Amino acid sequence: MNPSLASLSGRTAVVIGGTAGIGRVLSLGLAAAGADVAASSRRLEQVESVAAEIEAMTRRTIRMPCDVQDRRSLETLLAKALESFGKVDILVNCAGKIKRAPTLDFPEEAWRDILETNLTGTLRGCQIFGRHMLERGYGRIINITSLNSFVSLSEVAAYAASKAAVSALTRSLAVEWSKRGVLVNAIAPGVFRTQLNSELLDYTARGNELLARIPMSRFGQAEELIGAAVYLASDAASYTTGQTLVVDGGFLASGVNQ
């Protein structure tokens, strides 16, 4: 393969939910591959921090917070990106939330909040940035979904429903938009260690069960998602659309590991 196909030099990216956890790692990974990157989220201090990291890599960026539940904030983010970059080639939808509780008594308010963020928030990003991409005839959209799109984990039904729907949305948009130059794919991370889940993974029966299901016998590191994101964002993926790329250490392939 021509190495230049995987380069993001000259490309511009917006990562929504791009200032913490997996989103931050992907923002920096796209910048390392050559893209100018706007990493956005609700918290201005996190936006400022990641912007400084991007600038330290000699890439351009902007400092603009957003909230996926606020359509106008996403429209403002696009406008600021166009003002600074002139175009947006790549969109990563990474904003999300989860709540663990028995489904029988799961509050409807919490259910709506999770779907509003994970599913409808992703739709808003796709609509607002997708319109610009369709007008240009070029774009790469990467939605972040989950293993929960394929298998169930106990007591996270709202999250699972939202992420399965994001996978379905990804396929639908690919069918509608690919002929117009906008490719839409998703990444489904497996079990990745973050600051928020490290105690659960290391010190609970749930963490032990998850580890036992992974043929590679370890949890993922967020940096191991960068390759998938760079691939889907690049011209190396010029004939890849409507796919959910699973990066899970073999979790979904697992049956009996001993």
Accessible surface in RSA format (square Angstrom, percent):
REM  Atomic radii and reference values for relative SASA: ProtOr
REM  Chains: A
REM  Algorithm: Lee & Richards
REM  Probe-radius: 1.40
REM  Slices: 20
REM RES _ NUM      All-atoms   Total-Side   Main-Chain    Non-polar    All polar
REM                ABS   REL    ABS   REL    ABS   REL    ABS   REL    ABS   REL
RES MET A   1   162.91  84.4  82.01  54.3  80.90 192.6  77.91  66.2  85.00 112.6
RES ASN A   2    88.06  60.7  74.71  72.2  13.35  32.2  25.49  61.4  62.57  60.5
RES PRO A   3   111.02  80.9  98.72  90.0  12.31  44.7 103.75  85.7   7.28  45.2
RES SER A   4    72.13  61.0  54.74  73.1  17.39  40.1  47.53 101.2  24.61  34.5
RES LEU A   5    68.95  38.4  67.54  48.3   1.41   3.5  68.65  48.2   0.29   0.8
RES ALA A   6    34.03  31.3  29.91  46.2   4.12   9.4  30.36  42.8   3.67   9.7
RES SER A   7    50.08  42.3  32.90  43.9  17.18  39.6  29.15  62.1  20.94  29.3
RES LEU A   8     0.33   0.2   0.33   0.2   0.00   0.0   0.33   0.2   0.00   0.0
RES SER A   9    85.04  71.9  64.11  85.6  20.93  48.2  26.66  56.8  58.38  81.8
RES GLY A  10    57.82  71.3   0.00   N/A  57.82  71.3  41.85 114.9  15.96  35.8
RES ARG A  11    58.09  24.4  57.65  29.4   0.43   1.0   3.84   5.2  54.24  32.9
RES THR A  12     2.28   1.6   2.28   2.3   0.00   0.0   2.28   3.1   0.00   0.0
RES ALA A  13     0.08   0.1   0.00   0.0   0.08   0.2   0.00   0.0   0.08   0.2
RES VAL A  14     0.14   0.1   0.14   0.1   0.00   0.0   0.14   0.1   0.00   0.0
RES VAL A  15     0.00   0.0   0.00   0.0   0.00   0.0   0.00   0.0   0.00   0.0
RES ILE A  16     2.08   1.2   2.08   1.5   0.00   0.0   2.08   1.5   0.00   0.0
RES GLY A  17    15.95  19.7   0.00   N/A  15.95  19.7   9.62  26.4   6.33  14.2
RES GLY A  18     0.00   0.0   0.00   N/A   0.00   0.0   0.00   0.0   0.00   0.0
RES THR A  19     7.51   5.3   1.05   1.1   6.46  15.4   0.00   0.0   7.51  11.3
RES ALA A  20    54.03  49.7  43.05  66.4  10.98  25.0  46.02  64.8   8.01  21.2
RES GLY A  21    40.03  49.4   0.00   N/A  40.03  49.4  29.03  79.7  11.00  24.6
RES ILE A  22    32.22  18.3  27.86  20.8   4.36  10.5  27.86  20.1   4.36  11.8
RES GLY A  23     1.51   1.9   0.00   N/A   1.51   1.9   0.00   0.0   1.51   3.4
RES ARG A  24    81.32  34.1  81.32  41.5   0.00   0.0  17.64  24.1  63.68  38.6
RES VAL A  25    13.15   8.7  11.81  10.7   1.34   3.2  12.96  11.3   0.18   0.5
RES LEU A  26     1.15   0.6   0.73   0.5   0.42   1.1   0.98   0.7   0.17   0.5
RES SER A  27     0.00   0.0   0.00   0.0   0.00   0.0   0.00   0.0   0.00   0.0
RES LEU A  28    30.59  17.0  29.62  21.2   0.97   2.4  29.90  21.0   0.69   1.9
RES GLY A  29     3.77   4.7   0.00   N/A   3.77   4.7   2.50   6.9   1.27   2.8
RES LEU A  30     0.68   0.4   0.41   0.3   0.26   0.7   0.41   0.3   0.26   0.7
RES ALA A  31     0.05   0.0   0.00   0.0   0.05   0.1   0.00   0.0   0.05   0.1
RES ALA A  32    69.04  63.5  39.59  61.1  29.45  67.0  44.15  62.2  24.88  65.9
RES ALA A  33    27.10  24.9   8.46  13.1  18.64  42.4  21.11  29.7   5.99  15.9
RES GLY A  34    12.44  15.3   0.00   N/A  12.44  15.3   5.39  14.8   7.05  15.8
RES ALA A  35     0.00   0.0   0.00   0.0   0.00   0.0   0.00   0.0   0.00   0.0
RES ASP A  36    22.03  15.4  21.74  21.6   0.30   0.7   0.65   1.5  21.38  21.3
RES VAL A  37     0.00   0.0   0.00   0.0   0.00   0.0   0.00   0.0   0.00   0.0
RES ALA A  38     1.27   1.2   1.27   2.0   0.00   0.0   1.27   1.8   0.00   0.0
RES ALA A  39     3.31   3.0   0.53   0.8   2.78   6.3   0.54   0.8   2.77   7.3
RES SER A  40     0.73   0.6   0.73   1.0   0.00   0.0   0.73   1.6   0.00   0.0
RES SER A  41    17.70  15.0  13.93  18.6   3.77   8.7  17.70  37.7   0.00   0.0
RES ARG A  42   156.54  65.7 130.85  66.7  25.69  61.2  36.38  49.7 120.15  72.8
RES ARG A  43   136.39  57.3 132.39  67.5   3.99   9.5  30.27  41.4 106.12  64.3
RES LEU A  44    89.65  49.9  86.65  62.0   3.00   7.5  86.65  60.9   3.00   8.1
RES GLU A  45   117.84  67.7 105.89  80.1  11.95  28.5  64.50 124.8  53.35  43.6
RES GLN A  46    51.38  28.7  49.25  36.0   2.13   5.1  16.68  35.5  34.70  26.3
RES VAL A  47     0.09   0.1   0.04   0.0   0.05   0.1   0.04   0.0   0.05   0.1
RES GLU A  48    71.07  40.8  68.74  52.0   2.33   5.6  30.21  58.4  40.86  33.4
RES SER A  49    64.16  54.2  53.28  71.1  10.88  25.1  32.42  69.0  31.75  44.5
RES VAL A  50     1.77   1.2   1.77   1.6   0.00   0.0   1.77   1.5   0.00   0.0
RES ALA A  51     1.86   1.7   1.24   1.9   0.62   1.4   1.74   2.5   0.11   0.3
RES ALA A  52    51.63  47.5  44.55  68.7   7.08  16.1  46.25  65.1   5.38  14.3
RES GLU A  53    53.66  30.8  47.86  36.2   5.80  13.8  32.75  63.3  20.91  17.1
RES ILE A  54     0.00   0.0   0.00   0.0   0.00   0.0   0.00   0.0   0.00   0.0
RES GLU A  55    77.12  44.3  63.49  48.0  13.63  32.4  27.22  52.6  49.90  40.7
RES ALA A  56    85.33  78.5  46.38  71.6  38.95  88.6  59.17  83.3  26.16  69.3
RES MET A  57    62.55  32.4  47.73  31.6  14.82  35.3  51.24  43.6  11.31  15.0
RES THR A  58   118.55  84.3  89.29  90.5  29.26  69.7  82.34 110.6  36.21  54.7
RES ARG A  59    73.20  30.7  66.69  34.0   6.50  15.5   3.91   5.3  69.28  42.0
RES ARG A  60   124.28  52.2 119.08  60.7   5.20  12.4  71.28  97.4  53.00  32.1
RES THR A  61    19.60  13.9   0.00   0.0  19.60  46.7   0.00   0.0  19.60  29.6
RES ILE A  62    10.48   6.0   4.46   3.3   6.02  14.5   9.64   6.9   0.84   2.3
RES ARG A  63    86.75  36.4  67.98  34.7  18.77  44.7  30.88  42.2  55.87  33.9
RES MET A  64    42.95  22.2  41.80  27.7   1.15   2.7  28.85  24.5  14.10  18.7
RES PRO A  65    47.17  34.4  41.28  37.6   5.90  21.4  41.51  34.3   5.66  35.2
RES CYS A  66     6.99   5.3   0.81   0.9   6.17  14.5   4.81  12.2   2.17   2.3
RES ASP A  67    47.32  33.1  46.30  46.1   1.02   2.4  13.51  31.8  33.81  33.7
RES VAL A  68    10.90   7.2   9.36   8.5   1.53   3.7   9.36   8.1   1.53   4.2
RES GLN A  69    71.13  39.8  48.74  35.6  22.39  53.3  13.69  29.1  57.44  43.6
RES ASP A  70    66.08  46.3  62.03  61.7   4.05   9.6  19.00  44.7  47.08  47.0
RES ARG A  71    99.61  41.8  95.04  48.4   4.57  10.9  47.86  65.4  51.75  31.4
RES ARG A  72   184.65  77.5 182.19  92.9   2.46   5.9  61.05  83.4 123.60  74.9
RES SER A  73    20.86  17.6  14.83  19.8   6.04  13.9  20.35  43.3   0.51   0.7
RES LEU A  74     0.00   0.0   0.00   0.0   0.00   0.0   0.00   0.0   0.00   0.0
RES GLU A  75    80.49  46.2  75.33  57.0   5.16  12.3  27.39  53.0  53.10  43.4
RES THR A  76    61.97  44.1  57.65  58.4   4.32  10.3  43.27  58.1  18.70  28.3
RES LEU A  77     0.47   0.3   0.47   0.3   0.00   0.0   0.47   0.3   0.00   0.0
RES LEU A  78    23.85  13.3  23.85  17.1   0.00   0.0  23.85  16.8   0.00   0.0
RES ALA A  79    59.83  55.0  50.03  77.2   9.80  22.3  55.38  78.0   4.45  11.8
RES LYS A  80    66.77  32.6  64.20  39.4   2.57   6.1  24.43  22.0  42.34  45.1
RES ALA A  81     0.00   0.0   0.00   0.0   0.00   0.0   0.00   0.0   0.00   0.0
RES LEU A  82    56.47  31.4  47.96  34.3   8.51  21.4  48.28  33.9   8.19  22.0
RES GLU A  83   136.99  78.6  99.20  75.0  37.79  90.0  47.85  92.5  89.14  72.8
RES SER A  84    42.17  35.6  18.66  24.9  23.51  54.2  17.42  37.1  24.75  34.7
RES PHE A  85    17.36   8.7   1.16   0.7  16.20  42.2   3.13   1.9  14.23  40.7
RES GLY A  86    57.01  70.3   0.00   N/A  57.01  70.3  31.22  85.7  25.80  57.8
RES LYS A  87    51.51  25.1  51.51  31.6   0.00   0.0  50.45  45.4   1.06   1.1
RES VAL A  88     0.02   0.0   0.02   0.0   0.00   0.0   0.02   0.0   0.00   0.0
RES ASP A  89     0.00   0.0   0.00   0.0   0.00   0.0   0.00   0.0   0.00   0.0
RES ILE A  90     0.37   0.2   0.37   0.3   0.00   0.0   0.37   0.3   0.00   0.0
RES LEU A  91     0.00   0.0   0.00   0.0   0.00   0.0   0.00   0.0   0.00   0.0
RES VAL A  92     0.01   0.0   0.01   0.0   0.00   0.0   0.01   0.0   0.00   0.0
RES ASN A  93     6.81   4.7   3.77   3.6   3.04   7.3   3.08   7.4   3.73   3.6
RES CYS A  94    21.15  16.0   5.98   6.7  15.17  35.7   0.37   0.9  20.78  22.4
RES ALA A  95    25.97  23.9  16.42  25.3   9.55  21.7  20.69  29.1   5.28  14.0
RES GLY A  96    45.17  55.7   0.00   N/A  45.17  55.7   9.34  25.6  35.83  80.2
RES LYS A  97    65.38  31.9  56.54  34.7   8.84  21.0  44.15  39.7  21.22  22.6
RES ILE A  98   100.81  57.4  76.18  56.8  24.63  59.4  76.37  55.0  24.44  66.3
RES LYS A  99    92.28  45.0  87.11  53.5   5.17  12.3  40.84  36.8  51.44  54.8
RES ARG A 100   121.37  51.0  93.84  47.8  27.53  65.5  41.37  56.5  80.00  48.5
RES ALA A 101    20.67  19.0  16.71  25.8   3.96   9.0  19.65  27.7   1.02   2.7
RES PRO A 102    74.09  54.0  72.28  65.9   1.81   6.6  73.69  60.8   0.40   2.5
RES THR A 103    76.72  54.6  62.63  63.5  14.09  33.6  52.99  71.2  23.73  35.9
RES LEU A 104   168.39  93.8 134.98  96.6  33.40  84.0 142.25  99.9  26.14  70.3
RES ASP A 105   116.76  81.8  92.74  92.3  24.02  56.8  38.03  89.5  78.72  78.5
RES PHE A 106    25.19  12.6   7.72   4.8  17.48  45.5   8.23   5.0  16.96  48.5
RES PRO A 107    64.94  47.3  55.08  50.2   9.86  35.8  64.94  53.6   0.00   0.0
RES GLU A 108   127.22  73.0 121.51  91.9   5.71  13.6  47.31  91.5  79.91  65.2
RES GLU A 109   132.51  76.1 129.15  97.7   3.36   8.0  42.72  82.6  89.78  73.3
RES ALA A 110    19.78  18.2  13.23  20.4   6.55  14.9  19.06  26.8   0.72   1.9
RES TRP A 111    85.68  34.4  85.68  41.5   0.00   0.0  70.54  37.6  15.14  24.6
RES ARG A 112   139.72  58.7 134.85  68.7   4.87  11.6  69.85  95.5  69.88  42.4
RES ASP A 113    50.14  35.1  45.06  44.8   5.08  12.0  18.37  43.2  31.78  31.7
RES ILE A 114     3.75   2.1   3.75   2.8   0.00   0.0   3.75   2.7   0.00   0.0
RES LEU A 115    41.77  23.3  41.77  29.9   0.00   0.0  41.77  29.3   0.00   0.0
RES GLU A 116    49.57  28.5  47.76  36.1   1.82   4.3  18.00  34.8  31.57  25.8
RES THR A 117    10.15   7.2   9.18   9.3   0.98   2.3   7.89  10.6   2.26   3.4
RES ASN A 118     0.36   0.2   0.00   0.0   0.36   0.9   0.00   0.0   0.36   0.3
RES LEU A 119    42.71  23.8  42.71  30.6   0.00   0.0  42.71  30.0   0.00   0.0
RES THR A 120    43.09  30.7  42.26  42.8   0.84   2.0  22.95  30.8  20.15  30.5
RES GLY A 121     0.30   0.4   0.00   N/A   0.30   0.4   0.14   0.4   0.16   0.4
RES THR A 122    10.12   7.2   7.68   7.8   2.44   5.8   1.50   2.0   8.62  13.0
RES LEU A 123    57.70  32.1  57.70  41.3   0.00   0.0  57.70  40.5   0.00   0.0
RES ARG A 124    34.72  14.6  34.72  17.7   0.00   0.0   1.95   2.7  32.77  19.9
RES GLY A 125     0.00   0.0   0.00   N/A   0.00   0.0   0.00   0.0   0.00   0.0
RES CYS A 126     0.12   0.1   0.12   0.1   0.00   0.0   0.12   0.3   0.00   0.0
RES GLN A 127    67.80  37.9  62.70  45.8   5.10  12.1  17.66  37.6  50.14  38.0
RES ILE A 128    14.22   8.1   7.04   5.2   7.18  17.3  12.26   8.8   1.96   5.3
RES PHE A 129     0.00   0.0   0.00   0.0   0.00   0.0   0.00   0.0   0.00   0.0
RES GLY A 130     0.00   0.0   0.00   N/A   0.00   0.0   0.00   0.0   0.00   0.0
RES ARG A 131   167.00  70.1 164.09  83.6   2.91   6.9  47.85  65.4 119.16  72.2
RES HIS A 132    20.34  11.1  18.35  12.8   1.99   5.1  12.65  13.0   7.69   9.0
RES MET A 133     0.04   0.0   0.04   0.0   0.00   0.0   0.04   0.0   0.00   0.0
RES LEU A 134    25.76  14.3  15.31  11.0  10.45  26.3  15.31  10.7  10.45  28.1
RES GLU A 135   136.22  78.2  96.27  72.8  39.95  95.1  47.56  92.0  88.66  72.4
RES ARG A 136    94.65  39.7  57.88  29.5  36.78  87.6  31.38  42.9  63.27  38.3
RES GLY A 137    38.79  47.8   0.00   N/A  38.79  47.8  19.77  54.2  19.02  42.6
RES TYR A 138    42.63  19.9  42.63  24.3   0.00   0.0  42.14  31.7   0.49   0.6
RES GLY A 139     0.00   0.0   0.00   N/A   0.00   0.0   0.00   0.0   0.00   0.0
RES ARG A 140    11.21   4.7  11.14   5.7   0.08   0.2   1.22   1.7  10.00   6.1
RES ILE A 141     1.17   0.7   0.00   0.0   1.17   2.8   0.00   0.0   1.17   3.2
RES ILE A 142     0.54   0.3   0.54   0.4   0.00   0.0   0.54   0.4   0.00   0.0
RES ASN A 143     0.00   0.0   0.00   0.0   0.00   0.0   0.00   0.0   0.00   0.0
RES ILE A 144    14.97   8.5  11.91   8.9   3.06   7.4  11.91   8.6   3.06   8.3
RES THR A 145     2.30   1.6   0.00   0.0   2.30   5.5   0.00   0.0   2.30   3.5
RES SER A 146    12.32  10.4  12.05  16.1   0.27   0.6   2.23   4.7  10.10  14.1
RES LEU A 147     8.59   4.8   8.45   6.0   0.14   0.4   8.45   5.9   0.14   0.4
RES ASN A 148    12.14   8.4   3.63   3.5   8.52  20.5   0.35   0.8  11.79  11.4
RES SER A 149    25.82  21.8   1.68   2.2  24.15  55.6   1.84   3.9  23.98  33.6
RES PHE A 150   100.63  50.3  63.46  39.3  37.17  96.7  70.73  42.9  29.89  85.6
RES VAL A 151    46.62  30.7  38.28  34.7   8.35  20.1  46.39  40.3   0.23   0.6
RES SER A 152   107.30  90.7  77.49 103.4  29.81  68.7  38.92  82.9  68.37  95.8
RES LEU A 153    47.51  26.5  37.32  26.7  10.19  25.6  40.93  28.7   6.58  17.7
RES SER A 154    71.21  60.2  52.58  70.2  18.63  42.9  43.18  92.0  28.03  39.3
RES GLU A 155    63.76  36.6  53.53  40.5  10.23  24.4  11.99  23.2  51.78  42.3
RES VAL A 156     5.51   3.6   5.03   4.6   0.47   1.1   5.27   4.6   0.24   0.6
RES ALA A 157    37.31  34.3  26.94  41.6  10.37  23.6  33.60  47.3   3.71   9.8
RES ALA A 158     0.88   0.8   0.11   0.2   0.78   1.8   0.11   0.1   0.78   2.1
RES TYR A 159    40.68  19.0  40.68  23.1   0.00   0.0  13.79  10.4  26.88  33.1
RES ALA A 160    17.25  15.9  16.66  25.7   0.59   1.3  16.90  23.8   0.35   0.9
RES ALA A 161    41.29  38.0  26.54  41.0  14.74  33.5  35.78  50.4   5.51  14.6
RES SER A 162     0.07   0.1   0.00   0.0   0.07   0.2   0.07   0.1   0.00   0.0
RES LYS A 163    10.46   5.1  10.46   6.4   0.00   0.0   1.89   1.7   8.57   9.1
RES ALA A 164    40.75  37.5  34.98  54.0   5.77  13.1  35.99  50.7   4.76  12.6
RES ALA A 165    30.98  28.5  22.66  35.0   8.32  18.9  28.45  40.1   2.53   6.7
RES VAL A 166     0.52   0.3   0.52   0.5   0.00   0.0   0.52   0.5   0.00   0.0
RES SER A 167     5.54   4.7   5.53   7.4   0.00   0.0   5.53  11.8   0.00   0.0
RES ALA A 168    43.01  39.5  41.20  63.6   1.81   4.1  41.82  58.9   1.20   3.2
RES LEU A 169    29.16  16.2  24.51  17.5   4.65  11.7  28.44  20.0   0.72   1.9
RES THR A 170     0.14   0.1   0.14   0.1   0.00   0.0   0.14   0.2   0.00   0.0
RES ARG A 171   124.42  52.2 123.60  63.0   0.82   2.0  50.55  69.1  73.87  44.8
RES SER A 172    57.06  48.2  49.89  66.6   7.17  16.5  24.00  51.1  33.06  46.3
RES LEU A 173    12.81   7.1  12.81   9.2   0.00   0.0  12.81   9.0   0.00   0.0
RES ALA A 174     5.11   4.7   3.45   5.3   1.66   3.8   3.75   5.3   1.36   3.6
RES VAL A 175   113.76  74.9 101.27  91.7  12.49  30.1 108.36  94.2   5.39  14.6
RES GLU A 176   104.50  60.0  90.78  68.7  13.73  32.7  33.73  65.2  70.77  57.8
RES TRP A 177    27.76  11.1  27.76  13.4   0.00   0.0  17.49   9.3  10.27  16.7
RES SER A 178    29.22  24.7  18.47  24.6  10.75  24.8  18.65  39.7  10.57  14.8
RES LYS A 179   168.63  82.3 123.08  75.5  45.55 108.5 110.24  99.2  58.39  62.2
RES ARG A 180   130.40  54.7 118.25  60.3  12.15  28.9  44.89  61.4  85.50  51.8
RES GLY A 181    24.96  30.8   0.00   N/A  24.96  30.8  21.57  59.2   3.39   7.6
RES VAL A 182     0.00   0.0   0.00   0.0   0.00   0.0   0.00   0.0   0.00   0.0
RES LEU A 183    16.18   9.0  15.58  11.1   0.60   1.5  15.58  10.9   0.60   1.6
RES VAL A 184     0.00   0.0   0.00   0.0   0.00   0.0   0.00   0.0   0.00   0.0
RES ASN A 185     2.23   1.5   2.23   2.2   0.00   0.0   0.23   0.6   2.00   1.9
RES ALA A 186     0.00   0.0   0.00   0.0   0.00   0.0   0.00   0.0   0.00   0.0
RES ILE A 187     0.57   0.3   0.57   0.4   0.00   0.0   0.57   0.4   0.00   0.0
RES ALA A 188     0.00   0.0   0.00   0.0   0.00   0.0   0.00   0.0   0.00   0.0
RES PRO A 189    11.91   8.7   8.28   7.5   3.63  13.2   8.28   6.8   3.63  22.6
RES GLY A 190    13.98  17.2   0.00   N/A  13.98  17.2   0.21   0.6  13.77  30.8
RES VAL A 191    20.07  13.2  12.21  11.1   7.86  18.9  16.15  14.0   3.92  10.6
RES PHE A 192    13.39   6.7   8.01   5.0   5.38  14.0   8.01   4.9   5.38  15.4
RES ARG A 193    79.30  33.3  69.54  35.4   9.76  23.2  34.06  46.5  45.24  27.4
RES THR A 194    37.08  26.4  26.57  26.9  10.51  25.1  32.32  43.4   4.76   7.2
RES GLN A 195   179.01 100.1 148.73 108.7  30.28  72.1  56.89 121.1 122.12  92.6
RES LEU A 196   177.43  98.8 143.44 102.6  33.99  85.4 145.64 102.3  31.79  85.6
RES ASN A 197    37.56  25.9  36.19  35.0   1.37   3.3  20.04  48.2  17.52  16.9
RES SER A 198    33.62  28.4  33.29  44.4   0.32   0.7  15.81  33.7  17.81  25.0
RES GLU A 199   130.37  74.9 128.34  97.1   2.04   4.9  42.55  82.3  87.82  71.7
RES LEU A 200    62.49  34.8  57.65  41.2   4.84  12.2  59.82  42.0   2.67   7.2
RES LEU A 201     6.65   3.7   2.28   1.6   4.37  11.0   2.28   1.6   4.37  11.8
RES ASP A 202    65.56  45.9  40.02  39.8  25.54  60.4  14.49  34.1  51.07  50.9
RES TYR A 203   174.78  81.6 139.96  79.6  34.83  90.6 102.85  77.3  71.94  88.7
RES THR A 204    52.54  37.4  45.44  46.1   7.11  16.9  52.37  70.3   0.18   0.3
RES ALA A 205    83.65  76.9  69.12 106.7  14.53  33.1  71.37 100.5  12.28  32.5
RES ARG A 206    44.43  18.7  37.62  19.2   6.82  16.2  24.43  33.4  20.00  12.1
RES GLY A 207     0.15   0.2   0.00   N/A   0.15   0.2   0.00   0.0   0.15   0.3
RES ASN A 208    95.12  65.6  88.40  85.4   6.72  16.2  26.10  62.8  69.02  66.7
RES GLU A 209   119.90  68.8 113.52  85.9   6.38  15.2  39.21  75.8  80.69  65.9
RES LEU A 210    17.63   9.8  17.54  12.5   0.09   0.2  17.63  12.4   0.00   0.0
RES LEU A 211    65.46  36.5  63.05  45.1   2.41   6.1  63.05  44.3   2.41   6.5
RES ALA A 212    64.88  59.7  44.42  68.6  20.46  46.5  55.45  78.1   9.43  25.0
RES ARG A 213    83.74  35.2  83.71  42.7   0.03   0.1  29.65  40.5  54.09  32.8
RES ILE A 214     6.00   3.4   2.92   2.2   3.09   7.4   2.92   2.1   3.09   8.4
RES PRO A 215    65.51  47.7  37.59  34.3  27.92 101.5  42.06  34.7  23.45 145.8
RES MET A 216   110.70  57.3  87.28  57.8  23.43  55.8  73.44  62.4  37.27  49.4
RES SER A 217    83.78  70.8  64.31  85.8  19.47  44.9  34.85  74.2  48.93  68.6
RES ARG A 218   101.04  42.4  94.22  48.0   6.82  16.2  57.49  78.6  43.55  26.4
RES PHE A 219    13.76   6.9   8.49   5.3   5.28  13.7   8.49   5.1   5.28  15.1
RES GLY A 220    12.93  15.9   0.00   N/A  12.93  15.9   9.68  26.6   3.25   7.3
RES GLN A 221    84.99  47.5  84.99  62.1   0.00   0.0  32.34  68.8  52.64  39.9
RES ALA A 222    12.26  11.3  10.40  16.0   1.87   4.2  10.40  14.6   1.87   4.9
RES GLU A 223   103.29  59.3  93.84  71.0   9.44  22.5  51.52  99.7  51.77  42.3
RES GLU A 224    79.01  45.4  57.90  43.8  21.11  50.3  42.29  81.8  36.73  30.0
RES LEU A 225     1.04   0.6   1.04   0.7   0.00   0.0   1.04   0.7   0.00   0.0
RES ILE A 226    44.19  25.1  44.15  32.9   0.04   0.1  44.19  31.8   0.00   0.0
RES GLY A 227    50.09  61.8   0.00   N/A  50.09  61.8  40.11 110.1   9.98  22.4
RES ALA A 228    13.48  12.4   4.36   6.7   9.12  20.7   8.95  12.6   4.53  12.0
RES ALA A 229     0.71   0.7   0.71   1.1   0.00   0.0   0.71   1.0   0.00   0.0
RES VAL A 230    20.05  13.2  20.05  18.1   0.00   0.0  20.05  17.4   0.00   0.0
RES TYR A 231    81.34  38.0  78.62  44.7   2.71   7.1  60.17  45.2  21.17  26.1
RES LEU A 232     3.16   1.8   1.83   1.3   1.32   3.3   1.83   1.3   1.32   3.6
RES ALA A 233     0.24   0.2   0.00   0.0   0.24   0.5   0.00   0.0   0.24   0.6
RES SER A 234     1.78   1.5   0.00   0.0   1.78   4.1   1.78   3.8   0.00   0.0
RES ASP A 235    50.95  35.7  46.19  46.0   4.77  11.3  11.61  27.3  39.35  39.2
RES ALA A 236    26.80  24.6   3.22   5.0  23.58  53.6   5.07   7.1  21.73  57.6
RES ALA A 237     0.58   0.5   0.33   0.5   0.26   0.6   0.58   0.8   0.00   0.0
RES SER A 238    71.80  60.7  54.24  72.4  17.56  40.5  25.47  54.2  46.33  64.9
RES TYR A 239   218.69 102.1 195.03 111.0  23.66  61.6 149.74 112.5  68.94  85.0
RES THR A 240    28.05  19.9  24.87  25.2   3.17   7.6  15.00  20.1  13.05  19.7
RES THR A 241    42.64  30.3  32.19  32.6  10.44  24.9  32.19  43.2  10.44  15.8
RES GLY A 242    13.39  16.5   0.00   N/A  13.39  16.5   5.99  16.4   7.40  16.6
RES GLN A 243    99.98  55.9  98.66  72.1   1.31   3.1  23.54  50.1  76.44  58.0
RES THR A 244    31.57  22.5   7.98   8.1  23.59  56.2   6.93   9.3  24.64  37.2
RES LEU A 245    65.03  36.2  61.93  44.3   3.10   7.8  65.03  45.7   0.00   0.0
RES VAL A 246    45.98  30.3  24.68  22.3  21.30  51.3  24.68  21.4  21.30  57.8
RES VAL A 247    35.45  23.3  31.92  28.9   3.53   8.5  35.44  30.8   0.01   0.0
RES ASP A 248    20.64  14.5  11.66  11.6   8.98  21.2   4.57  10.8  16.07  16.0
RES GLY A 249    26.65  32.9   0.00   N/A  26.65  32.9  15.11  41.5  11.54  25.8
RES GLY A 250    24.40  30.1   0.00   N/A  24.40  30.1  19.57  53.7   4.82  10.8
RES PHE A 251     3.99   2.0   3.99   2.5   0.00   0.0   3.99   2.4   0.00   0.0
RES LEU A 252    60.96  33.9  33.16  23.7  27.80  69.9  33.92  23.8  27.04  72.8
RES ALA A 253    93.21  85.7  51.67  79.7  41.54  94.5  63.61  89.6  29.60  78.4
RES SER A 254    18.57  15.7   0.00   0.0  18.57  42.8   2.46   5.2  16.11  22.6
RES GLY A 255    62.35  76.9   0.00   N/A  62.35  76.9  37.90 104.0  24.45  54.8
RES VAL A 256   138.11  90.9 103.44  93.6  34.67  83.5 106.84  92.8  31.27  84.8
RES ASN A 257    65.71  45.3  24.70  23.9  41.01  98.8  22.31  53.7  43.40  41.9
RES GLN A 258   197.32 110.3 135.81  99.3  61.52 146.5  86.46 184.0 110.87  84.1
END  Absolute sums over single chains surface
CHAIN  1 A    12068.2       9544.4       2523.8       6696.7       5371.5
END  Absolute sums over all chains
TOTAL         12068.2       9544.4       2523.8       6696.7       5371.5
